[in-house]
Amino acid sequence: MNPLTDMRGIVTVLNTPFNDDDTVDLPGLSSNVENAIQAGVAGFLVPAMASEVGSLSERERAAVVDCTVKTVAGRVPVIGGASASDQAARLTAARTLIDLGCAGVLVSMPYENDASYTADTEALAALEPGFLMLQDWDASGYGLPVPLIVRLFETIPAFKCLKVEVVPAGPKYTEVLDATDGQLHVSGGWAVSQMIEGLDRGVHAFMPTGMHPIYTAIYRHYIDGNRDAAKALFERLLPILAFSNQHLDISIYFFKRLLHAQGIYATDRVRSPQVPFDAVQQRIADELIQRVIALENLSLEA
């Protein structure tokens, strides 16, 4: 499996569903995965921040990944999320994900200096994942130095993919793609709200958490040469993105509520959120969910 050719389009970051008794709802997860594949997604990332990974036990993390890999059954790549607070934990998580059959492994690591970051990347690559994806995450800055990204790409064969989530994301996309001659696979994460800009800049994949038929339709319009249709459909999403992208917890609440309304998840339960979802947000979310369902129906008919 070659991520440079296989992962073009939408790579869904899976929300973890919970039953009323707070156990993980694996049938619901499998249903979400199957629906996303039928919509045309190019891959999955699990577990990650949108999966509430910090609230999952090691056993639950493994069960979620195992369920995803088995449901996918090799049809698209599954990227296992191995991010953790320290390198030992990242290595342990990565080994588990490789053993579970993930096509690749993603890690988010703090950047202190080039030497330590390079050493940690080399240690992860030595585990021989199918491919290594680094998460260039910085909520208020420009993230990893571009010269370091290029050097890692040139010297560590396993490092084939970069997930960019920095401020601003657009120029970083272009800098990295230009510096690697477009050979490093670049994905946009939280900055999917700039999807058309990302497509214009040549980004290979985008990592939202839901609305699979809509995002895949936008991507399909664009690569078919119909940028106007892609832009028009994307702009109909903007009220939804303006609401859901206020905070990670709000995004998780919203997309779980959507999946529950669609009958895919048994509940919209969220574990230990930092930002509670109040009655006004519930009302607005339900209004926007009706917009999503209408847009998905249009996307499926197109």
N, C-alpha and C positions, 0 to 999 in steps of 0.2 A: 504494500500500500504506500503510495507516494503522496504525502500531504500537499506537495507543491502543485499537483494536478487534481487530486481528489477533493480537497477541501476548498472549493470555490463556491461562494454563496453564503448561505445562512448556517451557522453552527450554533445550535440551541444550547443555552446554559439551563439545565433542568432545575426547577423548583422541587424540593422534597415534599411529597404529600404526607399528611398525618391523619390517622383515624381519630375518632372521638376520644379514644383512650390514650392518645398521644403516641401510639406505635406507628412505625413507618408503613404507609399504604403502598406496598409493592405492586399490587394489581393496577392501582391508579397510575403509578409511575410508568408501568409497562404500556398502559393505554395512551398516555401522553407521548411516549416515545414512538409508538406505532403511528399515531395521528401525525406527528411531526415528519416521519419518514414519508408517509403518503402525501404530505404537502410538498415534499421535495427538498427537505433540509439536507445539507452536505455533511453533517456530523453533529456530535454532541460533546459538551464539556460537563463533567460531573465528578465529584462534588466541587462546588465553588461558593463564593460568597452568597450568590442568589439561592444556593441550595441550603442556606443556613448551616453551613458546614461546621461552624463553631459550636453548634448545639447538638451535633451528632456524635455518638460514641464511635469508637473504632469499628465495632461490629456493625453498627448501622451504616457507616460509610462504606464498608466492604459490601454489605447487602445491596445498597443502592447502586453501586458500580456493577456488581455481579448481575443484578436484574437488568440494568441497561445494556451491558455487553451481550447477555443472552437474548434479549428482545431484538437488538439490532442484528445479531447473527451475521456479522461481517458485511452488511449492506452499505454502511458508511463508517468512517472512523469514529471511535470513542476516545476522547482525551480524558485521562484521569487527572483530577486535581490533587496535587501533592503539597500544596502550600501549607506551611506550618511555622510556628514561632521560632524554631531553631533548626540547624542543619541536620542534626541527628534524627529529628522527627520527620523532616522532609525526606531523608533517605529511606527511613522505614516505610513511610507512606508510598514512596515511589516503588519500592520493591513489591509491596502488596498489589499496587495497580498493575504492574507489569505481569505479575503472576495471575491476576484476574483476566488478563487478555486485552488490556487497553492498547490501542494502536500507538498512543503517545502519552506523554506526561507533561502537565503544566505545573510550573512553580512560580510563585511570587516570593522574591527574596529582598530584604533590605539592602540598599546600596550604601556602603561606607567608603570603599575605595576600589580601584580597579583590581588590585591584587587579590583581595579577599573574595570579591564577587567572582572573579575568574576561577579561583580555587574551588569554590562551592559549585559552580557550573560544571567544572571538569569532573568533580566527584559524582554528580548526578548523571552525567553522560557516561561515566564508567559502568553504570548499571545496565547499559545497553537497552534503553527504551527504544521503541520503534522510531520515535523522534522526540526531541525535547522542545517544548514551547516555553519561552520565558515571558512572564507577565510584567510589562513595563508600566507599573502602576504608580501614579503620583497625582493625588486629588487636587493639588495646588501648584504643581510645578511641571517641569519638562522631563522628569524621569531620568532614565539611564543615559549617559553620554553616548552620542552616536558613534564616535570613534571606538568606544568599547564594544558596542553592538557589532560593528563591522569586524573587529578583531576576533571576537568570539565566533562569529559566523565563519570566518576564514580558517580558524584553527581547531574548532570543535565540530566534527562532522555531524554529530547527533543534533546539534542546534540548528533546526530547520525552520522554526516558526517563532514569531513575536506577536504577542497580544498587546496592543498599544492602548493605554488608558491614562493620558496625561493632559495637561492644559498648556497650550492648545494642542489638540490632537492632529489637526489637519497638516500643519507644516512638518510635524514629526513623521507622519506617514510618508510625505514626499522625500524628506531627507533620508530616511532609512531605505526606501525603495531605490532612490537614485544612487545611494552609496553602495548598495549591494546589487546593482544592475537588475533589480526586480527579482532576484533569485531567492531572497529570504521571504518566506511566506508571512504576510502581514495581515493581522486581523484587527478590527475595531471592536471594542467592548462597550463600556458604558457610553462611549461617544457615538453609539448607533443613532443618536439624535442628529448627527451630522452625516447620515448615510449617503445622501446624494453627493455631498462634498467628498466623502471617502471613495465613492465609485469614480468620481471625476479624477481623483488622484491615483487610481489604480489599486486600491486596497483589495486584497483577495477574498476576504471573508468578514462577516459581521456576526457578533455574538449577543443577540437579544435573548430574552427568557420566554417569550410567548408569541402569539399572533403569527404562527408559522405560515399559514396560507397568504397572509398579507405581505410579509417580508419576502417570501419566495417569489411572489408575483412582482413586487418592485424590482427585485434582482433580475428576474426573467425579462421584464420589459427593457431594463437597461442593457443587458448583454445582447438582446435582440435588436438593439439600435434605436429603441424608442424611448429616449431620455425624457421626453415630455410626458409620456404616460407614466413612467416611473416617478417622476417628480410630482405629478398630479395626485397619484395614489399616496405617495409619502406625505404630502402636505395635508391629506385628510387624517393622517395619524397625529398631527402635531398637538391637538388638544389633549390627546391621550398621553403623549410623551411628556408634555408640560406638567401633567399631574403626576404620572408615575415616576418621573425622574427627579422629583424633589429630594428624595432620600432613598437609600437602599431598602429600608424597612417598608416604605410606602410602595415601592416597586414590588416587593415580595407579596405584601398584602393584596395589591391590585391583581397581580397575575394569578395568584391562588384563588382569589374570588372569581376571576374570569373562568379558570379551569373548573371550578366548582359549578358555576352557572351553566357551563357547557356539558356538565354531567361526566367530566373526565376524572375529577378528584372528588372523593366522597365528602370532604369538608374543605373549608378554606382556612383551617387551623394554622397558626404561626407560633413558633416557640420563642418565648422570651424576647419580644421586640423591644428595641430601645425607644422607638417612637410609636405610641399607641395610635390605632386607627379609630377616630371618633365618629359620632353619628353623622356629622356633616360630610366627612370624607366617604363614609359608606354610601350616602345618597349620591354624591358626585360620582363615585366609582361605579355605582349601578347604572347611572346615566351613560357613562362612557363605555361600560361593558356592552350596552345595547348598540352603541356605535360600532364597536369592534365586531360584534356578531353580524351586523349588516354588511360591514366591509369585507368580512371573511366570506360571506355568501357571494358577494360580487366578485371577489378574487377567484373563488372556485369556479364561477361561471365563465370567467374570462378565458 
